[in-house]
Each structure stands twice: as structure tokens, then as C-alpha cells.
């Protein structure tokens, strides 16, 4: 799916598309690893970076956004294996996105938008 009107929506952050796809959902910002237990199925995991201990949580997530990493980072590789939309290397995602925000991960411009973007 490609997003329409992305250019007009004002992304809150951008990075590198690690896995193609667009998804809209509620964000769960995880700074403290102990907080990851609060992630519910389908939420978009927003974190600084992931590690092997994050795999069960990535499985629950609808998508992943990280501050750090490139297309060969842990989050990118695991999300590709699980076919979950993923944007990495945003630098500021955990600062500009709050838990509970409705966000859209968009492959078109490797961006994250607040709210829902119309998909075609």
C-alpha cells in the first residue's frame, strides 16, 4: 500500500524504511526496558533501539519506530523476518511521539506522521 497526501501531512520524524508497508496505530513509547511489558497487541513500538530481548515485544507490535539504527540494525532485521512495518534511525521519535498518540508509519518517504493517513 502506498500512502496518499503524505507530502501535505507534516511528518513528525523521518528515518530509513527497513520494511515496506504503512500502518496506523497507537504508539507505545518505551524508554525504560521494564515498561515494555505494557505494550499491547497491535500498538506501534517506539523506542531508542531494540536488542534480542525485544523480539517477543516486536512480535506483539503492529510496527516499530526507532531513534537509532540503519537498514541492517536489529529492529530492521527482525521486522523484515516478521514482515512488520519499520522505520529506523529517526533520531527523535521517542521525543516527538507520546504513548497513546495515533501515528502512521509510511514507507513512501520513510516518515512517521501523527494521525491517520488515507491508504490506497
Buried (B, 14 or more C-beta within 10 A) or exposed (E): EEBEEBEEBEBBBBBBBBBEBBBBBBBBBBEEEEEBEEBEEEBBBBBEBBEEEBEEBBEBBBBBBBBBBEBEBBBBBBBBEBEBBBBBBBEEBBEBBEBEBEBBBBBBBBBBBBEEBEEE
